[in-house]
Amino acid sequence: MMRKTQTPHPFVHEVRLTAARRIQGMILGLVLFPVRITLASLFFLLMWPVARLRLVGLSAAERAEPVRGWRWWLFQHIMLFLSRAAFFSLGFLRIRVKGCQAGLKEAPVLVVAPHSGFLDMLVLCVTGLPTVVSRAENCRLPIIGALLEFNQALIVSRKDPQSRRTCVSQICERVGSDARWPQMLMFPEGTTTNGRALIKFKPGAFVAGVPVQPVLLHYPGEPDTVRWTWRGLTWLGALWHTTSQIYTSVTVEFLPVYTPSQDEKQSPELYAENVQKLMAQALRVPATDYVMEGRCPVQKLGNLSLPLEPPAHDTLRLLREHGLSRTHVEAVMNHVIDSCHSGQSSMVTADHLTALLGLKDRKTAVKICSLYSKDDTVDLRQICLSVSAVSEFRSLESLIHTAFKWFDADQDGLLSADDLSVLMGALVGVPQHSITEMYTALTTRGRPTEASLQDLLTTHPVYRRVFTEYLHSSGLADGKHNGIPNGNTNRVYNHYGATDTKTN
């Protein structure tokens, strides 16, 4: 039985300071911030020639091989010293270490979580500067590009599928090279969070099927200033607040090496999931299916992507703030449904939406449009379906009937995969790009008719939860996001217990 507990929103982090703390921070910051930033910048500037000298004179083919000999032992130790000095100057006076780092042959890969921000890079100092995976954009940054060359990091373009495939192949080659390459260090979450929950691990660190060593990062100090994520404290704010403290506490904890089972070697996703649950248990935080898709934090339900902050909830909040009653909103939604059924165009501008909703100013309409699209136009069907679903203005059967009529592009009484993709995107408020699994579940019920869709969304053990637990969930964790309890769509897990865990 699933516990009806709400998982904290992992992509929001605010630093709340008392008046005394703010005054203290301002006084210390005026002195410490410029001194520490100057010192850290100096150490980073010193790293640049060291990084260049290590590879000078090497051909492209030689650079594709691991650095050996005097180039390694001389420059590696200099870079390690400068790296530690840079973080020391930023206020990390002491890094506490728990446990022991495994050797290269015992664990070719180190997986680190939670990933809180750019200051997490201090873990490289503790682990001896293992190689990393970095996005291509970082290569263009001054000094950072040189440091990535020094590290012989794997570079991947997130927008290029071929680049991602090449990176996976290179990871497998390196970690399976029988200790020819140094250890690799990866942050399997793939983005930064507030550390209050572990988001879904990406399988990249686990594709080779080799043993990994989980590494935990703890920032026990208060206030918690190092975290920089999707919403809340900015990177500059994190840097200011962190350097304005006398010192910042951090603990790097090495867990025992995790050796995959045969099933996990065959399934990187299962391997990643089980390591995630193990690390969540050690951190005493929930393990979730939350991910960041583009710039939108979502949770996974089957292969659906459900936004943690549904646009419909924000739309209703904006309308309430504007003084519109529930009765008024319901009347407008019914009017929109009637007008769309009559064949009128469903695409409207912010000006049209202002008049349609009876708003006093255009700004609210522009905000509503921005929740669903990138410009000042919006498809009324999206607003109508998602708002009606959340508010339960219409019965489930009526809503599915309306959606089916709107998005059956051929009007032949059958949904194509593209039709289902657009329909579900309108229903939950964000585009759905991976609908294959759901469409397969639909067609196994016979022809993809309206009756089959009704049956799928009311009886399927996974997809019925779109309505029963997601759209109709009344508890907004922290007042900021909707979601399936525990944030887990295919499994139940928190630090009190788990299912589908690895049996040792």
Secondary structure, DSSP 4 states (H G I P E B T S, - for coil): -----PPP-TTEE-----HHHHHHHHHHHHHHHHHHHHHHHHHHHHHHHHHHHHHTT--HHHHTS---THHHHHHHHHHHHHHHHHHHHTT---EEEES-PPPTTT-SEEEEE---SGGGGGHHHHTT--B-EEEGGGGGSTTHHHHHHHHT-EEE-TT-HHHHHHHHHHHHHHHTSTTSSPPEEE-TT-S---SSSBPPPPGGGGTT---EEEEEEE---SS--S---SEES-HHHHHHHHHTSS---EEEEEPPPB---HHHHH-HHHHHHHHHHHHHHHHTS-B--EEEETTEEEEEETTEEEESS-HHHHHHHHHHHTT--HHHHHHHHHHHHHHHHTT---EEEHHHHHHHHT-SSHHHHHHHHHHH-SSSEEEHHHHHHHHHHHHT-S-HHHHHHHHHHHH-TT-SS---HHHHHHHHHHHHSS-----HHHHHHHHTTSS--HHHHHHHHHH-TTTTHIIIIIIT----BTTTB--SGGG-SS--EETTEESSPPP-
